[in-house]
Amino acid sequence: MAWALLALPCLTAVLTLGIARRGALAAFVAVIGSVATLAVAVVALAGAPAGARGAPFAEDLGTGPATTLGGIEMPLQLSLSATSAFLALVVVLVTTLVQTYSAWYLADDDRRGVFHATIALFAAAMLLVVLSADLVLTVVGWEVMGWCSYLLIGHWSRREAPRRAGHAAFIVTRIADIGLLLGVAVLIAGAGTTARGEVIAHWTSAVAEPATRSVALLLIVIGVLGKSAQLPFHHWLLDAMEGPTPASALIHAATMVAAGTVVLAQLLPLLLRADPARALLGVSVAATMLLAALCALVEPDLKRLLAWSTISQVGVMLAPLAAAGSGPTSGAALGHLYGHAIFKALLFLTVGWLAVTRGSTVASALVGSGRSHPIALLAWAAGLVSLAGIPLVLGGLTKEHVIAAVGDDVGARGPVAHLVLGSLLLTVVVTAAYATRALLVVVLGSDERVRSRAVMPTAVSGILVVLAVASIIGGLALGARLPDAGHVPLALFLVVLALVVVGLAIGFTLHRSERLDRLVDGRAGRLVGAGLGVDVLQRLVVVRPVQALARLVAFLDREVLDTYVRAAAWGVLGLADGGTSAHRRSRPASGLALLGGGVLLVALVTAVVVGTA
């Protein structure tokens, strides 16, 4: 079943790419392939053993093309547990809805077939990360996702901005991936195998070297921070807004940025024994989740607001892995991955529709846009309610479990856990505030800003309704199939409820006041719109020094090293010219000598003859 889940999207990608020039047919094949994969995912989840709920990635291994390379055993196996089957269903569900939405959104795009094929391959790569029981397969899925993100973000490559955004995403994530590749290599070399279960068993045994294990996990955490767009790697995800909205929905919701959470959850037994790695992860996510939420509050563009929200919510996702104890840590993280995938896909697809009707994603252009489109307004409201963490809805349930996991026995886990918990509680308030602002922008506005109603395609309406319903009751509908995230104490529930109410009040107050407008339209809004200037800083600290070093190396190579080579060549050429000149001078001198000798000989012979006569 695991191999079928992986093979179907791969086959879909190949078939779609083969008929990419026939846009409508390619879109049809892509949608049908996604629906078929969704059906297999439903069957896989229904047949997954419920007992695996307490052990998220219990090893229920399938066969693989095992091999041995350089003394390292490579079983190349997949596994299917209740949790991995659940995550696979989430990935395939979002992919199917995005493929269907894209068939409408890119109907006039002459490269729509390539786009659909890339989405299918992207989904296959994420499924490989989710289902892999082998670290080599995990790395393969991880890297293919990076390549697909480059293609999707830069899909409109005839324009400069998407090309630059695609290059930025590729380069930033590839640099961070150096850490993950080195860390995985250390783990594999120590264990002598690529099988994840055996690697964990080796590095948690008494013979494992703690310092080496910590270094390996530190490197892997760096790779995760890059792929998850956490500080200081966050700006590539903001630039990714240059890509088509369906690509943004897929990258932000069920693939790419969520992959790091899955990988760290799979390696949680090792992460729990690597305090330096958890400290780095905790400090990064604590700073990222709160700072990104504050940036979302003053972001002038609603699509980029959702990007800042993703950066913040991925930090929330990673918080239990960074600071929670040995309880339902991975269940809380993966549960919020599921909730975020649903409501963030809904929000991106909704803002895509609103942008089509208004021609822009800037907040000032979307004022009152929801009043002309009831389904879009309800979908936008449902997504923001879930994002804000209103109790009992999907986003509220998953966020409460994250806070409960981080706060459980926090006093025994050191200052980093306290830092993460404090940042998490403040993030709840700010998230509710910017969600309120985003809702009021679309709802409120003078009557003259409300334009005539555009007809929403039936497929788009169905997609938004499905995701809206899931964003509200998705936590209750799946019940026992959700990853085990523990329980939320009543006192904590009341605290979170109070924080959300405070955030809603702050958001409403700020929206009505002119102070927030001044921030959005002023220097703060421009700074946030520029990604806090991190890309400028990277150009100053990294790009320009590297370019200067490259120019210096080129100068030394051209003007110093090449001088010796050219000097040798000049010497040889000089000797050759001298020899040639000497050779040319010698030929007339010899001729004259011969001529003189001949004349002398003739004269001598003549004299002898005359004398004899």
N, C-alpha and C positions, 0 to 999 in steps of 0.2 A: 504493500500500500504506500509506503514511504517513497519507493522508487517511482511509483505511478504518479504520485503528487509532484515529483520533480520532473518526470519525463513529459507530462502533458504541456506545461507552459513552455518547455524547451521546444517541443514539436510545434506548438502554436507560433513561437517566434520564427522558426525556420520557414514554416508554410507562409506566414504573413509576409516575411521578407521576400520570399520567392515571387509573390504577386503584388509587391509593394506599389508598382506603378498603376495598378488597378485599384485606386483608392477605396471605393465603396466596397468592393469584394474583400479587400484586405481588412477593412474594419469589421466586416461581417464575420470573417474567419477568426479574427482576434476575439470578438465577443463570444462566439460559439465555443472557442477553445477555453476561454475563461469560465464560462458557465459549466463546461464539462469538468474542469478542475475543481470548481466549487462543489459540484455534486460528489466528487471523490473525497473532498475534504470533509463534507458532512458525514459521509459514510465512515471515514477514518475516525472522526471524533465520536460518533455513535458507538463504534466498536472498540475504542480505546479503553483499557482497564481503568475503572474509576478508582481503584486502590492506589494508582500512581499519583493521585492528587496530592498526597502528602510529600512525595518526593518528585519534584517538578520534572527532572530529567532522568528518571530511572532508566537504566539501560535495558531496553527491549530491542535488541539488535537485529538488523536484517543482514543478509549476506552482502558482500562487496567484492570488488575485483582486487583481492589482497595481493600484495607484492612486497618484496624486500629490496631496499635501496641503500647501499652504503652501510649495511649492518643495522638499519632502522626498519622495523616492521611497520608496514603500512596496510592495515586491514581495509581502509576506505569504506567504512560501514555507515549506514544511516540507522537512526533509532526513532521509534514512534511511541511516545508516552501520552498520557492524557493532556499534559501541558503542551507538549510540542504539537500535538494534533489540534489543540485549541488555538495556538498561535498561528498554525498553518491556515486554519479556517479564517482567522482575522485577516491575514495577508491576502488570501485569495478573494475574500468578500470585497475588501476595499479595491483590489485590482480589477475585479469584474465590474464594479460600479464605475471606476475611473475609465475603463475601456469603453463602456457604454456611453458615458458622458462625452468622451473624446470623439466618438463617432459623430456626435452633433457639433461639438465645439470646433473641430478641425475639418468640418465638411468641405470647406473651400481651400484647404491646404494641399498643395501639390505633393507634399512629402508626408502625408498622413499615414501611409502604409508603413514607412520606416518608423514613425513614432509609435504606432501600435506594436510593431515587432519589438521595439526596444522596451516598451512597458512589459511585455510578456517575458522577455529575458531578465528584466529587473526583478520581476516577481519570482522567477525561477532561482535567481541568485539569493534572494532573501529566504526562500524556502530551503535552500541548501544550508544556509546558516542555522535555521531553526531545526532542521531535521538531522543535521550532521552529528555523528558520534565520533568523528575523526577530525583532528585539528588541521590537517592538510585540506580537507574538504571545506572546513570553516574558512580558511584563508582564501580558498578559491572563490567561494561565494562572496566573501568580503570584498575582494578585489574586482570581481565582475560588477558588483553594485557600484563601485566607484567609477568604472568605465561607463556604465549605463547612465549614471547621474550626469556625467559630462555630456553625453549625447542628448539627453532630455533637456537639460538646462540650456544648451546651445542649439536647440532644435531650429530656432529662427536665426540661423547662422549668417543670413544675408545682411543682418544688422550687426554693428560693432558691439553694442552692449551685451547681447546674449553670448557672443563669442568670448568676450572678456569674462563674463560671469562663469561660463563653462570652464575656461582655463583656470580661473581662480579656484573653483571648486575642486578641480582635478589636482592642481598643484598643492593646495593646502592640505587636502585629505591624504594625498600621497606622501607628503612630508611626515605627517603624523603617523601614517601606516608603517614607516620605518621602525617605529617603536614596537608596534604589534608584531611585525614579522620577526624582529630580533627576540622579543619575549617568547613567542611561540617556538622559535628555534631552540632557545635555551631549555624550555620545558621538554621538548621532544628529545633533544640530545641527552638530557639527564635520564629520561625514562627509557630510552631505546625503542620507543614505539610512538606512533601518532594517534593511537586509540585514546580518546578522551578519558574514559574510565580508568585505564591503566596509568595514564599520565597523572591523574588525580591521586590514584592509590600510591604511586611512587612518591610524589612530592608531599603527601601528608603522612608518610611513614617516618619511622625513626631515623632512617638512613639519609633522609633529605637534608640538604644544606640550607638552613633558614635564610642566610644572606643571599644566596643565589636565587632562591625562590622569591624573595622580596624584590630583587632587581628585575627578574622576569615579569612579575606582576606590575611593577612600576612602568616598565616599557609597554605592557599591554594596555594599562590605563591611559597612557599618553595616546596610543592609537585610538582608543575609545573616545577620548575627549575630542580628538580631531573629527572623527566620523559623526559624533553627536553634536557638533557645533557648540561645544562649551568653551568658555574663556580659556585661552586667548585665540581660539580657532573659530569664533562664532561668525565672522563677517561673510564667509563664503555662503552661508545659508541665506543671508539677506540678499546677496547678489543673485541668488538662485531664483528670485522673484521675476527675473527677466525671462524665464522660460514660460511655456504655456501653463495656464492654471491647473489643468489635470496633472501635469508633471509635478507641480508644487504640492498638490494634494497627496500624490503617491509618495514623494520623498519625505514629506513632513508627517504623514500619517502612519503608514504601515511598513515602510522600508527605510533603509539608509540610516536616519538619525536614531531609529529604535534598535538597530542591529547591535550597537554597543551594549545596551541593556541585556539583550539575549545572551551575548557572549560572556559577560561578567556573571550573569545568573548561572550559566552552565559551569563556570569555573569558580563558583562561590566558595566551595570548600578550601580552595587555595587562597582566595581573596581574604577570607576570614583569618588566615594565618600570616597575612602580609600587611602588617600595620602601616609601614610607610606608604604603600600603594593606596590603602584606604584613606590615609590622611590627605594625600594629594587629591584623590577623588573627592573627598569631603570638602576641602577648602575650595576647590574649583566649582563644584555644584552649588555650594552655599553662596558664593559670590555671583554665580551665573544666574541662578533662579530669581534672585531679588533684583539684580541690576537689569536683567532683560525685562522683567515685569514693569519696572519703573520706566524703561524706554518705551514699552508698548503703550504706556499711559499718555505719552506725549508724541507718539509717532503720527505724522500727518497723513500717511497712506495706510488704508485699511488692510491691504494685502501684506504690506511689510509689518503692520501691527500683528497680524497672524504669525508672521515669521518670528518676530520677537517673542510672541507667546509660545511658539514651538520650542525655542531655545530655553525658555524658562521652564516649560512643562517637562522637557527631557531632563532638566536638572532635578525636578521633583521625582521623576521616574528613577533616577540613579541614586536618590537620597537614601533609600533603605539599604542599598548595596554598600554605600559609603559609611553609614552610621548605625544601622540596626544591628541587633544581636543575632544569635543563631536560630531564632524562631522562624516565623513565616516571612523571611526577608525577601526572597526571590518572588514569592507569591504576591506580595504587596507591589513590588516593582513591575512585575509582568501584568498584574491587574490594571495598573494605571497605564501601561503600554496599550492595553486593549481599549480602555476608556478614551484615551487620547486619540487613538487611531480612528475611532468612530466619530467623535465630535469635531476633530480637526479636519477630517475629510469632508464632513458636512459643511463646515464654515468656508473652506476653500472653494468647494464647488458652488456654494451659494454666492460668494463674492464674485466668482467668475461670471455667473449669470447677471448679477447686478451691474458688473463692469461692462458687459456686452450692451446692456440697455442704456448705460450712461456714457460709455466710451472712456472710462477712467476708473482707477481704483483709489484715487485721492479722496479723502474724507469729505472735502468741500463739494466734490462733484456727486457724491452719493447721498447727500442730505435728503431725507425723505423718500429715498428710492424704494424702500420696502412698502410704502403705502400704495404703490401701484401694482404690487405683485404679492398677493396674500400668501401664496405657498412659499415664496422666497422669504417673506417676512417671518412666517411661522418657523421655517427651517433655521433662519438666522437666530431667532430667539431661542429655539431649542438648543442649538449648538452653544450659544453663549451662556445659557443657564447651566448647561453641563460643565462648560469651562470654568464658570464662576464658582463651581463647587456647591451649588444649592443641595442641601441634604436630600437623600433618597433617590436623586437622579443618578445616572451612571457616573458622571464625572465627580459628583459629590461622594459617592460610595468609595470609589477607588482612591480618591485623595484622602479621605478619612482613614482608610487602611494604611496608606503610606505614613501619615502622621502618627498613627497608633504604633506602627512597627518601629519608627525612629524614636518615639518617646518612651517605649517600653524599657524600663530599667536604664534610662539614659544616664543616671548619676554614676553608674559603674563603668562607663565607657569613655571617659576622658573629655577633654575640651572640644575636640573636633565634632563629636556627637552633639554637644550643646550648641555649637555654632550652626550645625546643619538644622537642628530643631528650631532654633530661633529664627533663622532665615526662612525656614519653611512656613512658620506661622505668619511672619510678615508678608511672605509671598501670597498667602491665602487672601489677605486683605487687599493687596495691590491688584491681584488677579481679578477679584470681584469688582474693583474700581474700574479697571480698563475694559472689562467685559460690559459693564454698565454704560460706559462712554460709547463703545462700539455699537451697542443696541440703540441708544438714543440718537446717534447720528443717522441711522437708517430709518428710524421711526419718525422722528420729529422733523419739522421743517415747514416753511410757509407754503400755502397752497400753490403759489406760482411755481415752486420748485418741483411739484409733483407732475410728472409728465403722463402722457397717455399710456395706457397699459399695453405692454407687448405680450404676444402670445407665447407662453412657455411650452416647449415641446413636451409631449406626453412622457417620453423616456426620461427627460430631465426632471419632470414633476415626480415621477415614480422614484427616482434615485434619491431626491431630497426628502421625500416622505419616509422612505425606508430608513435612511440615516437619522432623520429627526426622531422617529419612533425609537430606534435603537439608542439614541443619545439620552432619551428619557427613561426607558424601562429596560435597557440592555443589561443592566446589572441584575435585574430580577428574573429576566427571561431565561438566562442560561443556568442560573442557580448553581448546582453542584459541579458543573463543568468549568466554572471559573477556577483559576489557580488559588490554592489555599492561602488566604491573606490574613488569617487570624480573625480577631473580633475587635470591635471598637467599643471601649467603655462608655457608659452613658455620660460621665463627666466630660470626657474628651469630645463627645458628640456635641454637647452643649457649648463647649468652648469654640469649636470650629463653627458652629452655627452663629455664635455671637460675632466672630471675626468676619464671617461672610456678610452679615448684616451691616457691620461697620464699613466694610468695603463697598457695598452697594450704596450706602448713604454718602460716602466720600465721592464715589463716581458720579452720582446724581448732582451733588452740590458743585463739584468742579465743572460739570458740563454746563450748568446754569450760570456759573460765574464767568467773567471775562478773563480771569487769571489763567485758566487752562488754555484758552484760545491764544493768549499772549505767549504762553510757553510753546504751544504747537507751532504758531506762526513765527516765533522768534528764534533766538540763538539755540535754545535747547532742542527745538524741533529740527533745525538744520543739522545740529550735531548728531542727533539720533538718526536722522535720515541718512547721514553719511557713515552709519555703522560705528559711531563713536571715534571715528578716525583711525581705527586699528589698521585698516589697509594702508593708510598714509604712513603710519608708524612702521609697518612692516616694510614698506618701500624704503623708508629712511634707514631702518636698522638692519634689514636683510638684503633687500633687492639692490639698493645702490652700493653698499659695500661689496656685494658679490660681483656686480658689474664693474666696479672700480678694480677689484682684484683680477677680474677677467681681462680688463684693458691692460693692467700691469703685466700680467703673464704674456699677453699677446705682444706687448712692447719688448719685453725681455727676449721672447722667442724670435721676434722679427729683427730687433736692432742689436741684440747681443749674441745670442746663439747663432743666428743666421749669418752674422758678420764673419765668424770663423769659417763657415761653410762657403760663403761668398768669397772670402779671402783665398781659400784654397782653390776655388774655381778661377778667381782672377789670376793666381799664380800660374796655374796650368795654362790658361789662355795666353798669359804673357809669354810663357816659354814657347808655346805653340807659335805665337806671332813672331817671336824672335827667330825661331827655327825656320819658319816660312820665309821671313825676310832674308836670312842668311842663305837659304836654299835658292831663293830667287836671285840674289847677288852672285852666287857662285857659278851659275850657269853661263852668263855672259863672260865672266873672267876666264873660265876654262876654254870657251870658244876662241877668245882672242889669243890665249896661249897656244892653242892648237894651230890657229891660223898663222901666228908668228913662227911657230916651230916648223910649219909646213913651208912657209916662205923661205925660212933659213935653210931648210933641207933642200929645197929646189935650187936655191942660190949655191949651196955647197956642191950639189951634184953638177950644176952647170959649170962651176969653176973647175971641178975635177975633170969633166969632159973636155973643156976648152984647153986646160993645161995638158992633158994627154995628147990632144990633137996638135 
